[in-house]
Amino acid sequence: MSKKGGSRHIKGLVTPRYMDVGKKQYAYTIKPAPGRHSGDKSIALSLLLRKLGLAQTAREARIAISSGSAKVNGKIVRDIRFPIGINDIVEVEKAGKSVAIGIDNVAHMAVRDVSKSDRLSQLFKVVGKHTAKGGLSLLRLHDGRLIKASKDARVNDSVSLSEGEVDRVFKMAGGSKCLVVSGVHVGTSGSIVSITPGTMHVGAKALVKVKENEQFETLVKNIMVTG
């Protein structure tokens, strides 16, 4: 009999670095559902709760999620495989826990506690811009959502949202703050010095300054504007 649908688990030996799971700790690990974040930059909600110490077993995590205890970006989520990625904010009200998801300098998922004011500065990278039927312009954000486009926003810029619409645009340009989310310098924060346009063979590059005498060059697609 043939398989119906993809696997819900992934072998421990081949888990993406971002999930930060010991290669030999588990034979299998729950696999995040496809759709929002890329597979190599996301983690299933149930596994996140276990890593945060809010559930001791997969069963406890499943019960907590199915009861509506977990919110992602302000909305209740009941899918144990719901993919969580960079700049998502996860709240578990019963535990009084709110965290923002990031990435560290070894490409593992990073977590930091957040307050209510921090949630207002949540940013999303624009990874695509499309024209839909009827001439409506849409932005595709790094978390997979499509929203109505802002005239000022371009691919690689970052945006903040208010009630699902663009509230402010942060440009991919010299002087902007940024976070490296891929590549050799992953997890490094700095400011953009300049942007070098790409060619048909090589993508656009950014010169990033970390300290007064420390800077490096990386592809624009590897960074996210943070302010």
C-alpha positions, 0 to 999 in steps of 0.5 A, a space after each residue: 500500500 502506498 503512503 498517504 501524505 508526508 511523514 510527521 516525524 524526522 529522524 534525529 540524525 538528520 534534524 536541521 541545526 536550527 531545531 537544536 536537538 541532539 542527533 542521538 538523543 531521540 531516534 525520531 523528532 516531531 517535524 514542523 508542518 510545511 507552509 509558514 517558515 522554511 523547514 531548516 528554520 522552524 520548529 514544531 510548537 509541541 517541541 518548543 514547549 518541551 524545550 521551554 520546560 512547559 511540558 515534560 512529554 509529547 503528550 503533555 505538550 499535545 494536551 496543552 496545545 489542544 486546550 488552547 493554552 498556546 498563542 503564536 503572534 497573538 492567535 490561539 494555535 491548536 496544531 502540535 506541528 505548527 511551525 515556529 520560526 524567527 521573530 515569532 512570539 509565543 505565549 502560554 498564558 497559563 504558565 505566564 510565559 511569553 518568548 520571542 524566537 530568534 537565531 544564535 551564532 551557531 544557527 540554533 533557535 534562540 529564545 528570549 523573554 518578552 514584555 507587552 511592549 516588545 510585541 509591538 516591535 515585531 518585524 517581518 522580512 519581505 521575501 516577495 512582492 506580487 500582483 494578484 487578480 484585479 491589480 492588487 499588490 501583495 507582499 509575501 513575508 518570511 513567515 509565509 503570510 500574504 498582506 496588502 502591499 505598501 508603496 514604500 515596501 520592497 523585497 528585502 525590506 522589513 515591515 511592522 504590522 498593525 491589525 494585519 496591515 503595514 504600519 511601518 517600513 524599515 529599508 534595506 539600506 545603508 545605516 539600517 540595523 540588521 541581523 544575519 539569519 544565514 551564512 557564516 556570520 549567522 546570529 550576528 547583529 550590526 548595521 548596514 554600511 552599503 549595498 552592492 547590486 547583484 548580477 545575473 550570477 551573484 546576488 546583491 551583497 551587503 557590507 555589515 559593520 559590527 564594531 568600529 574596526 570589524 565588518 564583513 560582507 554577506 549576501 543581502 538574502 542572508 540578513 534581516 533589517 531590524 531597525 
